[in-house]
Amino acid sequence: MQELAEVRLTAWVHGYVQGVGFRWWTRSRALELGLTGYASNRPDGRVQVVAQGQRPACEKLLELLQNGPTPGRVDKVIADWSEVGETLSGFTER
């Protein structure tokens, strides 16, 4: 069986997502899915999620970000897919 290629998902989460445990929740889901990366509060109120791993796991995380249930309120998620760049270890809150 061919091993699945790893991908990088960068998701910009808009809504009421800061100060409500959203990054912690995202980290927990990502670790359950075996992903590496981080969730970071941005100055404009968004949360940036960068996740690396097998595409099906990244797609599942994106689905969870879009459809919850998440802490706070997600209005929209803008997703960008790319090849894995730098190697990330663990999944951190920034």
PyMOL commands that set and color helices and strands:
alter all, ss='L'
color gray80, all
select helices_A, chain A and resi 22-32+55-67
alter helices_A, ss='H'
color red, helices_A
select strands_A, chain A and resi 6-16+36-41+47-54+73-83+91-93
alter strands_A, ss='S'
color yellow, strands_A
deselect
rebuild
show_as cartoon
